[in-house]
Amino acid sequence: MLIAGLTPISETLSARWIRNDPLPASGVAAAVALSAGINPDTSVTSEALDHLLLAAELVARGRARVLVTTTTTERYPPGIISSAIDQSRIVALLHQDSAWLRTPETHTTRDEAMFAARLLQPRGIRSIAVVASPIHTRRACSTFEAVGFTVYCVASRNRDPDGQVLGQGPADRITVLGALVYELAALAEYRARGWLYHA
């Protein structure tokens, strides 16, 4: 922990780990914003907001034709809250004239990929941008590739200081290293389950 906190090892490892693909000149058929957490007041977390705003930006700039959001839920007193509540508010504020599609409720990245495939592939959509948190990009995009998409991975901006991968202090470096270790463990699990793309 001392080494991780006082040296740039977490920055070096995470910079090499993050997948961020250039989009083709012709753009992609859809931009998929992955869900993250939900707050008790029904707002999505800053991580989820970062995903949604960047995916919407790709659509607004003509780099993707369809905006897709995945849906997650959280149980808070007095009941279950869906990410679709705040996503609807945000998309309405952005005045999206393009198509907006939402998956049913998901619990894992694998669910997000499977439901996106059921939603998009019957429409002939195979080329997508997957917008995910920087450390999550490698596993997320491989999971979407495994269900038949051609994926361009887009690392989201990150407003949460705990999720920044560059220029951190000692505590931030340890947090990023912890996130990287989590992703490595999750990647191993997904590989064992056959949920990752194999070229």
C-alpha positions, 0 to 999 in steps of 0.5 A: 500500500505504501508503494502504491500510495507514494509512487505513480504505479497505479497511474502507470498500470491504469493508463495501460489498462484503459481501452479507448478506441478511435471511432470510425470516420463514418461513426457508429450505429449506436452509443451505449451508456452503461449504468452505474449506481443510483442515489436515494433521491432517484438521481443517477450517480456521477459515474452514470451521469458521465456515461450518459452525457458522453454517449449523448454527446456522441449522438449530438455530434453525429458520431452515433445515430441512436442513444442506448441506456442500460437500466439498473435498480436499487432498493432504498426505503421505501422501495425500489428505484430505477435509473430510468427515472433520472435518465428520462429527466436528463435526456429530456433536458438534452432535447435529443431528437434522435432515437433513444432506447432503454434496456430492461433491468440489468444487474451485471455487465453481462446482462447489459450486453445481452439485453442490448443485443436483444434490443439492437441486433434485430434492428440490424445494429451491430456497430456500437460505441460502449461508454464506460468508466475508464477502468471498466472499459476493457471488460465491458467492451469485451463483454459486448463483443462476445455477444456479437457487436463490433465495439468501439470502446469510449472511456468516459470523463470522470467527475468523481475525484475518487475515480481519476486515474491521473494526478492523484494524491496517495489516497487516490492512487490506492483507490485507483489501484483497488479498482484495477484489482477489482477489474482484474478479478472480475475479468478472470471471473468473466473469462472463466464463465466464457463471457469475454470475446476471444479473437 
